[in-house]
Amino acid sequence: MPSYAPVKPSDFANMRLDILTLFPNMMSMFFEESILSRAQKKGIVEVVFHDLHDYSLSRYGSVDDYPYGGGAGMVMAVEPLANCIEELKAQRTYDEIIYTAPDGEMLSQPMANTLSLKQNLMILCGHYKGVDERLREHFITKEISIGDYVLTGGELAAAVIADTVIRLIPGVIGDEQSALGDSFQDGLLAPPEYTRPPEFRGWRVPDVLLSGNHAKIEQWRYEQALQRTKERRPDLIKAISEK
Ligand code: ADE
């Protein structure tokens, strides 16, 4: 099991995350609570929202237009979004410019681990029928889906991506080991957890957890994780054995 020296936030370069959205207020509420808020207050991560309406070329503040070739729905136009992205790119170098889309690469723990090591990330939240394909071709470096279902907009996907990435940055979660023990981190689901009291309505905490024998506890946790993964996600076991 890897061990880490205590981390001071100042030991780490901050991550900056720029989120381009039509709904900055909806997004910012999510970041004002809990771990994401603490990570920002500790100075480990800076999250900046950009309202795409501010880049509208129309009098009405719209950034979408009818699709060429007809059909229902609107498409986010290339020029206002390109202007926003280019303004940010002129200020710093981005490790990834991410677009949230149901046809993107599926978000996974290994992907989150990789992104958590980056310094500057940008996430463009899609909406309506999506964005003009030229944006994807010329600006976007990574396209991420959070699952095989369609959301009304990319904001929830961006929030999920930000949450899973930011909590992995050293110093964000108090106990460094706890992020390493997460489900998926070693390819297995996490084992069951218990806290006090040792007995409730006759339901007892497994004796091994009260034994104080750390080697036995680790072994029990591993076996439980393996059993749980076999039962619930046999596909993960297959993936490990094929590695
Ligand atoms: N936008 C709409 N649906 C999405 C999904 N499943 N993942 C990411 N972005 C999306």
Residues whose N, C-alpha, C, O or C-beta is under 5 A from the ligand:
A	BS01	ADE	T100 A101 P102 I144 S145 I146 G147 Y149 V150 L151 G153 G154 A157
